Structure formats: structure tokens, C-alpha cells
Amino acid sequence: DGNFVRNPITGLIEGPQAPGASRNPFGLIDLNFPAYGNPRTLEIRDSKTLSFKGAYETNFELDLSGADTSIRTNLRAGFDFATYTIRRHNNSLPWDTDPFSDVYGFASPYLTDTALTSLLSFLEEPATPFQGAVWAQSRFSYNTIVFSPGLRFDFFNPNTVQAPLSRQTVNAVVDGLQNNEDATMKFQVSPRIGISYPITTRSNFRVNFAMMFKMPDFNILFDNAYGDAQRGNQLFGNPNIEPQKVIVYDLGYEAAIADGVFIDVSAFYRDVFNQSGVTFVPAVPSSYILYTVQEYGNVRGLEFSLAKGRTRGDNFFGRINYTLQRAVGTASSPSSNYGTLIGQADPYTGEARDNPLTEFVLSYDRTHSFNATAGVFWGNDEGPTLGGIHLLENTAADFTVLYASGLPFTRVNERGQQEGEFNANRFPAAFNTEFKLSRSVLMRELLGDFAGNTRLELYAIVSNVFNTTGPVSFYTTSGSPDQNNTSLNRGIGEFPANDYYAESIDARPETFSNAQFDTYGRRYYNPYADINLDGVSTQAERYESYKRFIATIQSFRGNYDTPRT
């Protein structure tokens, strides 16, 4: 078979996973139970990090001329520095003579042309980026007002050459590496400030602003950054990609509304600029996709918390938290629009689709999140007594309720083509309950003073107390938790009409024809698809076995909540 060739790494004859004769318990001859070949991807990753951190902190008072009260001051300053050594060997078609491969930091077995010595030498070196930051944060307290300004300087150096602009052939990549400049150092000065001041003796208002610097993950920079585009639809890294700029605003109010009872209300707004995404590059002979900076995200919301702690004579505690949030943008992840760019043409215009230009709800958006905990705790020599013994001392019992609205998803048809708007549908809401009972034992009471304050905690947790087992996810092709309308919905006509025989009969040529055997000469006949065990597996019997397979898959209830544990 031309699909099976010698792997240059293992030296073995390999190929893609392929169906064939197997003794699977459903008699299926498909990729649910591949008989030959191997999984597609071979990958080795290796990374090392060397980091240095330092900080200094001091407290002092500033005396203002003519002022009765000095300004209590806290000053902290420090630095962070890290250097990385990153290697990768990836081959997503290890049996192919012209695979999708990416190697850096290792010797490549795929580039054998002696004219490519410079490229081979370059790729044998690992990626060695480094980054660091210098920061200072102060806190000024005057009477009851707290003012906290800060400043942070971040920098990142890819420490490598820019990716080639032209990559249609390996030689073009070599020329680009020889002529390109180094990828530029990225840096940002990020101010941040916080102000907190009281409204009453038991309530406080705060305002915070922060700007943050964030580089994309290293795989976006270095993976396949120096590959050629002779094979289409490849996704190339970009060592010169710009950092994300995140701006955060926060307003909050907190107050003690009773002894041991606190309330906190906050509003947050976060902009993510320079978010990593993908760009389609039309080129000859093959177009390709490149990681670039072109996406945008925004998260905004309100959060409400009510908490009650233990007080003298009151062993009950609890907390309620509710978050209302909306996360929108043009990409849920750096590569989420890859399928859009290489997929089918727009069904309405017939033209190739491009990246979304308008915001849509992102895949991690949860509009409502709620959790509540209520419990009781008895400390040492506390709790109910029996014969002078505190049976429940150092024991806690708490009950937690969790609720979150469903995550969004994009509906697709049976061919994987998008139907409707991005993330216009929602998975079911998530609901869970949990009960925890714990008791801590002071080891000093059992082993003597040498055990110090060491404690042993024994606990039991019951998850999903009410045993709710409703759906928590759907197949995006159907909106159903049980049926995907594709592999789980085959008709009898999709199965070969010919019968499969357990053995050859000289007088019946159909029992030993080529149709009875797979590529390697093994009979397709499987007794698990021979319902009446007469030595013949018919189309109808194989279809009934397939339905048994579907029933088994659905019985696992993978899209439903886990029962009580």
C-alpha cells in the first residue's frame, strides 16, 4: 500500500491509522477500531528555565510641613529575570516522505540536502529567549486614605532572527535567514495606581487602574517559524510578534454591615489589545497562515460577595459570591480563527472567509456565576458534649452550591461548516453541590510535645449531593447530548452489502474473493457481527452490531453530569 512507507526516525514501515479486520467486540470495520497504522503526531518538547528574582521593602514616615499627621509610607522594589532554552521535534505525518515537520534544538533527519547546511546549523540551535522586569510599588497612608502608585518596566527579547517574508521554498527560507535582521526587543512601561478611602468607619471605596504586558506563549513565536510553505495551510510562528497590552479598571465598595458580616461589590473592565491571532497569506505555490497581532478582547462585569466569619459564641460561617460577566472579542484563542481561514467559502457570498471584524461572545464567557457556602466549625473544646467529652471539637462541616451559565459554542453542520453566527448557541448551565466533613487532630496530643503544632486532617467529600445527572454539553453538529448526526447516525446503506464468511468453501468463490480480506490478508469476518453465529456476517447483522456500539457509547453519558461520588 502506497500509504505505508518507512519512517525515517524509527526505520519501521508505518502509515496512517486504517480500518481492517479486527476482533473488536462490535464487529466494526472503521476507524473507531483501527487495525493498522499509528497515531498521526510525533512530538518531543524540552525546555529549561533559569530565573532570578529580587525584592526590597522598607517602611518610613514622611513629615509634611504644617501637617499634624505624617504620611505612613511603604516602598517595595524589585526585579525579575528569566532565560529559557526551548527545543522541539514535531512530525505530524511520521510515515510520509514529505511530512509536516518542525525541528529546532535537535538535529533534523528531514533536511538531507547538503546545500542546506546553514539552515540545518541554524535549526540545531535551541530557541533562547529571555525576559525581565524592574518594578516599584509604593503605598502612602494619610489618615484613612491609602494611595498606591506603582510602575513596572517589562522587556522581552526573542534572541533570534526574524522569520522570512518569503517562504515558498526551502531556499527562500535560507535566503531570508541570511538577509533578515534580528527580531526586535519588546518592552513596555506599565503604570498602575490604586486609591482607597473610607466613606464611614465601617465602609471603604476603592479605585484601581493597571496596565500589563504579556507576551504570547512561546509556541506562537517559535513553532514552525522557519518552515517552508510548499505544503498548503501550514501555520507558522512569528518570533517578532508584538506583546499583548492589557488595561484593567476596577471600582469597588466594601463594608462591614454587622459584626463578622462583610459585603463587597466591585465592577471591572478589562481591555486586551494586540491579542495574538492568525492571518491568511495568499502565495504561490501554496498559501499559508501566520501568527500575527490583530485580535481584540474585552471582559467586563460586576461581582458581589457577602461573607460571614466565625465570631465569639457563633460557630457558623458562610459566603455568597455572584458574578455577572460578558467576554467579547474577535478571537477566543490565538488559533481559533484558523479553521475559518482554511474552511469552506462563505455560503452566502461564495467568497473565501476572513477573520471576524466585529466582536462576538468568546468561548470562555459565562454570563452568570454563583457559588455559596454555609458551614459550621467547632474549635478546640467546643461543640456538643457527651459525658464531658467534646465529640465534634476541631470539626468542620460545610455545604457548597455552584452554578454557572453555559459556555457558548458555534453550531456546525454534518460537514463541519459553520451555521449561524459565532458562538450564538450555549451549552447547558453547570450546577453542582458538595458536602465536606473534616476533622483535624493536633498530633501533639497523640505523640507528645516533639510533634509541635503539626495537625492531621481527616476529611470526606461528597460531590453532586443531589445526584443531578442532566446534560452538561452538546454535540455542536446537533445540539443534542446523545446524537451527533454524523458518526453516531449512520444508515444501513453505509455498510458494504456483501456478506463476510468465516471460512472458505471451494464451491462458493464469493467466500474467498478479495472482498473477504483486508490489505494484509486477514478475513473481515468477525463473530461479534454474526448475530446468529451461522458463519456469515450479513449487512443487516453488521448494522445491528453498529447500533449496539452506539448504545454502548451513549450509555457512557459523556455529555452528562457525573453522578454522586
Stockholm file with secondary structure:
# STOCKHOLM 1.0

chainA/1-565         DGNFVRNPITGLIEGPQAPGASRNPFGLIDLNFPAYGNPRTLEIRDSKTLSFKGAYETNFELDLSGADTSIRTNLRAGFDFATYTIRRHNNSLPWDTDPFSDVYGFASPYLTDTALTSLLSFLEEPATPFQGAVWAQSRFSYNTIVFSPGLRFDFFNPNTVQAPLSRQTVNAVVDGLQNNEDATMKFQVSPRIGISYPITTRSNFRVNFAMMFKMPDFNILFDNAYGDAQRGNQLFGNPNIEPQKVIVYDLGYEAAIADGVFIDVSAFYRDVFNQSGVTFVPAVPSSYILYTVQEYGNVRGLEFSLAKGRTRGDNFFGRINYTLQRAVGTASSPSSNYGTLIGQADPYTGEARDNPLTEFVLSYDRTHSFNATAGVFWGNDEGPTLGGIHLLENTAADFTVLYASGLPFTRVNERGQQEGEFNANRFPAAFNTEFKLSRSVLMRELLGDFAGNTRLELYAIVSNVFNTTGPVSFYTTSGSPDQNNTSLNRGIGEFPANDYYAESIDARPETFSNAQFDTYGRRYYNPYADINLDGVSTQAERYESYKRFIATIQSFRGNYDTPRT
#=GR chainA/1-565 SS CTTCEECTTTCSEECBCBCCCCCCTTCCCSTTSCCBCBCSCEEEEEEEEEEEEEEEEEEEEECCTTCSSCEEEEEEEEEEEEEEEEEEEEESCTTSSSCCEEEESSCCSSCCCGGGHHHHHHHHSCBCCEEEEEEEEEEEEETTEEEEEEEEEEEEECCSBCCCSCCSSHHHHHHHHHHCCBCCCEEEEEEEEEEEEEEETTEEEEEEEEEEEECCCHHHHHTTTTCCCSSTTCEECCTTCCCEEEEEEEEEEEEEEETTEEEEEEEEEEEEEEEEEEEEECCSSCCEEEEEEEEEEEEEEEEEEEEECCBTTBCEEEEEEEEEEEEEESCSSTTTTHHHHHSCCCTTTCSCCCCCCSCEECTTCCSEEEEEEEEEEECTTCSCEETTEETTTTEEEEEEEEEECCCEECCBCTTSCBCSSTTCEECCCEEEEEEEEEEEEEHHHHHCGGGTTCEEEEEEEEESTTCCCCBCCCCTTTSCSSCCSSTTSCCGGGSCSSCEESSCBTTBGGGSSGGGBCTTSCBCCCGGGCTTCSSEECHHHHHHHHHHHHHHHHHTCTTBCCCCC
#=GC SS_cons         CTTCEECTTTCSEECBCBCCCCCCTTCCCSTTSCCBCBCSCEEEEEEEEEEEEEEEEEEEEECCTTCSSCEEEEEEEEEEEEEEEEEEEEESCTTSSSCCEEEESSCCSSCCCGGGHHHHHHHHSCBCCEEEEEEEEEEEEETTEEEEEEEEEEEEECCSBCCCSCCSSHHHHHHHHHHCCBCCCEEEEEEEEEEEEEEETTEEEEEEEEEEEECCCHHHHHTTTTCCCSSTTCEECCTTCCCEEEEEEEEEEEEEEETTEEEEEEEEEEEEEEEEEEEEECCSSCCEEEEEEEEEEEEEEEEEEEEECCBTTBCEEEEEEEEEEEEEESCSSTTTTHHHHHSCCCTTTCSCCCCCCSCEECTTCCSEEEEEEEEEEECTTCSCEETTEETTTTEEEEEEEEEECCCEECCBCTTSCBCSSTTCEECCCEEEEEEEEEEEEEHHHHHCGGGTTCEEEEEEEEESTTCCCCBCCCCTTTSCSSCCSSTTSCCGGGSCSSCEESSCBTTBGGGSSGGGBCTTSCBCCCGGGCTTCSSEECHHHHHHHHHHHHHHHHHTCTTBCCCCC
//
